[in-house]
């Protein structure tokens, strides 16, 4: 399972749990690094809020609605869609 030096009084399952939690911590830190800009731009309280669909939906609505209104004022139609040629 893990390549660890074995001693008579070593609790392998406890060490395995430690390694697993450390791996999870690294994954969580990686997740945080990926979503940092979303947390800032969507103005949510914490990264885990992005995993809550209701909070995420509200954050996008609060962010997109003013931008959409500004775009309409600037002359874009309400149903405007970007299309590649």
matplotlib code that plots the C-alpha trace (Angstrom):
import matplotlib.pyplot as plt

x = [0.0, 2.5, 6.3, 7.1, 9.8, 8.2, 9.1, 7.6, 5.5, 4.5, 0.7, 0.5, -3.2, -2.7, 0.1, -2.0, -4.8, -2.2, -1.0, -4.6, -5.6, -2.4, -3.2, -6.8, -5.3, -3.2, -6.2, -8.2, -5.4, -5.3, -9.0, -8.6, -6.0, -8.3, -11.3, -9.7, -10.6, -14.2, -14.5, -13.2, -15.2, -18.5, -18.1, -18.9, -17.7, -15.6, -14.6, -17.1, -19.9, -19.2, -20.3, -23.7, -25.9, -28.2, -25.4, -23.6, -26.7, -27.4, -23.8, -23.9, -27.2, -25.9, -22.8, -24.3, -27.4, -25.7, -23.3, -26.2, -28.0, -24.8, -24.4, -28.0, -27.4, -24.3, -26.4, -26.2, -29.6, -30.9, -30.8, -27.3, -25.2, -21.6, -21.2, -18.0, -17.8]
y = [0.0, 2.6, 2.4, 3.2, 1.9, -0.5, -0.6, -2.9, -0.1, 1.6, 2.0, 1.6, 2.4, 5.7, 6.6, 5.7, 8.0, 10.8, 10.3, 10.2, 13.4, 15.1, 14.1, 15.4, 18.7, 19.1, 18.4, 21.0, 23.6, 22.9, 23.4, 26.7, 27.9, 27.1, 28.9, 31.9, 34.3, 33.0, 33.7, 37.2, 38.1, 36.5, 38.0, 34.8, 34.4, 31.2, 28.7, 26.1, 28.5, 27.7, 24.1, 25.3, 25.7, 28.2, 30.5, 30.1, 30.9, 34.0, 35.1, 34.8, 36.7, 39.5, 39.7, 39.2, 41.3, 44.7, 43.7, 42.7, 46.0, 47.9, 45.9, 46.8, 50.5, 50.2, 48.8, 45.1, 43.4, 41.4, 38.2, 38.7, 35.5, 35.3, 33.2, 32.2, 32.4]
z = [0.0, 1.1, 0.9, 4.6, 6.9, 9.3, 13.1, 15.7, 17.3, 14.1, 13.5, 9.8, 9.5, 11.4, 9.0, 6.0, 7.3, 7.7, 4.2, 2.8, 4.7, 3.4, -0.2, 0.4, 1.7, -1.4, -3.6, -1.6, -1.9, -5.7, -5.8, -3.9, -6.4, -9.3, -8.0, -6.3, -9.2, -9.2, -5.5, -6.0, -9.1, -8.1, -4.6, -2.7, 0.9, 0.4, -2.2, -1.0, -1.8, -5.5, -4.8, -3.7, -6.8, -5.2, -4.0, -7.4, -9.4, -7.3, -7.6, -11.4, -11.6, -9.5, -11.7, -15.1, -14.8, -14.5, -17.3, -19.5, -18.8, -19.7, -22.9, -23.9, -23.2, -25.4, -28.3, -28.0, -28.5, -25.5, -27.4, -28.8, -29.1, -30.2, -33.3, -35.0, -38.7]

ax = plt.figure().add_subplot(projection="3d")
ax.plot(x, y, z, "-o")
ax.set_aspect("equal")
plt.show()
